[in-house]
Amino acid sequence: IAIVAFHSNILPIQLFFTVQGSLTRVPYPPLVEAMLLELIFELLREAGLRLPSRVGQTIGIVGGLVIGDAIVKAGFVSYTMIIVVALTAISSFLIPSNEMSSAIRILRFPLMICASIFGFIGIAFGLTILFIHLCKLESFGKPYLSPLAPLKFKGFKDAFLRFPIWTIRGKHGEKKHN
């Protein structure tokens, strides 16, 4: 959305003309296009979850193909936006945690609005607000982003890579106090 609406000059010239050619037939701004496709994708995802597994997967795939082709031929969305939303949908399945996946699915919509209003600056602003919010959260009395915020170098030994249990506990098995 940000590239199409604000920053199209970062695209190579041939890609720019291809993207602009696919957008000329669409009567909506990029935000409406993306929101429509995201809504359709979420409906297909929810429908697939409520059906038996084999039927749900088939409905999701066939529904996505049929609806995607029909909506582009009708001129409601461009092929470019179909590709972007499809890549976004596929990458959302890579998130291992269901709770994190749900949070990212919800945060996608406000960030799309930020991108449509201010471009890359809007995305940076939206992510900054999100980061500030995460810095203020606490879980069981501990900061949510600890040891990154507030910065504690002692906590980094288990932040990104889990060290053996003996580095956390003392020689006799008692827990070290940080």
C-alpha positions in Angstrom: 0.0 0.0 0.0 2.8 2.4 0.9 4.7 1.7 -2.2 1.8 2.0 -4.6 0.2 5.0 -2.9 3.3 7.1 -1.9 6.7 5.6 -2.8 6.4 4.2 -6.3 9.7 5.9 -7.2 11.6 3.1 -5.4 10.5 0.5 -8.0 12.5 -0.1 -11.1 11.0 1.7 -14.1 9.7 -1.5 -15.9 8.1 -2.8 -12.7 6.6 0.6 -12.0 4.9 0.6 -15.4 3.6 -3.0 -14.9 2.2 -2.1 -11.5 0.6 1.1 -12.7 -0.9 -0.7 -15.7 -2.6 -3.2 -13.4 -3.9 -0.4 -11.2 -5.5 1.7 -13.9 -8.5 -0.6 -14.1 -9.2 -0.6 -10.4 -11.7 2.1 -9.2 -10.6 1.9 -5.5 -7.6 3.2 -3.7 -5.0 0.6 -2.6 -6.3 0.6 1.0 -9.8 -0.5 -0.1 -8.3 -3.2 -2.4 -6.1 -4.6 0.4 -8.9 -4.5 3.0 -11.3 -6.3 0.6 -8.8 -9.0 -0.1 -7.9 -9.4 3.5 -11.5 -9.7 4.5 -12.1 -12.3 1.8 -9.1 -14.2 2.9 -10.2 -14.1 6.6 -13.6 -15.4 5.6 -12.1 -18.3 3.7 -9.8 -19.1 6.6 -12.6 -19.1 9.1 -14.8 -21.2 6.8 -12.0 -23.7 6.3 -11.6 -24.0 10.1 -15.2 -24.9 10.7 -15.4 -27.6 8.1 -13.8 -31.1 8.3 -10.1 -31.0 7.6 -10.0 -32.3 4.0 -13.1 -30.4 2.9 -11.9 -27.2 4.7 -8.5 -27.3 2.9 -10.2 -27.9 -0.5 -12.7 -25.0 0.1 -9.9 -22.7 1.1 -7.8 -23.5 -2.0 -10.6 -23.7 -4.6 -12.4 -20.7 -3.0 -9.2 -18.6 -3.1 -8.6 -19.5 -6.7 -12.1 -19.0 -8.0 -12.8 -15.8 -6.0 -9.4 -14.4 -6.7 -9.7 -14.9 -10.5 -13.3 -13.6 -10.5 -12.5 -10.5 -8.5 -9.6 -9.5 -10.7 -11.6 -10.1 -13.9 -14.4 -8.0 -12.5 -11.9 -5.2 -12.0 -12.3 -4.9 -8.2 -8.7 -5.5 -7.4 -5.4 -5.7 -9.4 -3.2 -8.8 -9.9 -0.5 -7.0 -8.0 -2.6 -6.7 -4.9 -3.6 -10.4 -5.2 0.1 -11.4 -5.2 0.9 -9.2 -2.2 -2.0 -10.4 -0.1 -1.3 -14.0 -1.1 2.3 -13.7 0.0 1.2 -12.1 3.2 -1.3 -15.0 3.8 1.3 -17.7 3.1 3.8 -16.0 5.4 1.2 -15.8 8.2 1.2 -19.6 8.3 4.9 -19.6 9.2 4.3 -18.2 12.7 4.4 -21.2 15.1 2.4 -19.6 17.9 -1.4 -19.4 17.3 -1.7 -16.4 19.7 1.1 -14.5 17.9 -0.5 -15.3 14.6 -3.8 -13.9 15.8 -2.2 -10.8 17.1 -0.4 -10.2 13.8 -3.6 -10.8 11.9 -5.3 -8.1 14.0 -2.4 -5.6 13.8 -2.3 -5.9 10.1 -5.4 -3.7 9.6 -4.2 -0.6 11.6 -0.8 -0.8 10.0 -2.5 -0.9 6.6 -4.3 2.3 7.5 -1.1 3.9 8.7 0.6 2.9 5.4 -2.3 4.4 3.3 -2.2 7.7 5.2 1.5 8.4 5.5 3.4 5.7 3.5 6.6 4.3 5.0 6.5 7.0 7.7 3.1 5.8 8.7 4.4 2.2 9.0 7.3 3.4 11.1 5.0 5.5 13.3 2.6 2.5 13.8 5.4 0.1 14.6 6.8 2.7 17.1 3.5 3.0 18.8 3.3 -0.8 19.0 6.8 -1.0 20.4 6.0 1.6 23.1 2.9 -0.3 24.0 4.9 -3.6 24.3 7.5 -1.7 26.5 4.7 -0.7 28.9 3.3 -4.3 29.3 4.1 -6.5 32.2 3.6 -10.3 32.6 3.6 -11.6 36.1 5.2 -8.4 37.4 8.1 -8.6 34.9 8.4 -6.3 31.9 7.2 -8.0 28.8 10.3 -7.1 26.7 12.8 -7.9 29.4 15.9 -7.9 29.1 15.6 -5.5 26.1 13.4 -3.0 27.7 14.6 -2.1 30.4 18.0 -3.0 29.2 19.6 -5.7 31.4 22.8 -7.3 30.1 22.6 -10.2 32.6 19.4 -11.3 31.1 20.7 -11.7 27.6 22.2 -15.1 28.2 18.8 -16.7 27.8 17.1 -14.0 25.7 17.9 -15.4 22.2 19.7 -18.7 22.9 18.8 -21.1 25.7 21.9 -22.0 27.8 22.2 -25.2 29.8 20.2 -25.4 33.1 23.4 -25.4 35.2 24.1 -21.8 34.0 20.8 -20.8 35.5 21.0 -22.8 38.7 23.9 -23.0 41.1 26.2 -26.0 41.8 23.7 -27.6 44.2 20.6 -27.0 42.1 19.3 -23.9 43.9 18.1 -21.2 41.6 20.3 -18.1 41.2 18.7 -14.8 42.0 19.0 -12.1 39.3 
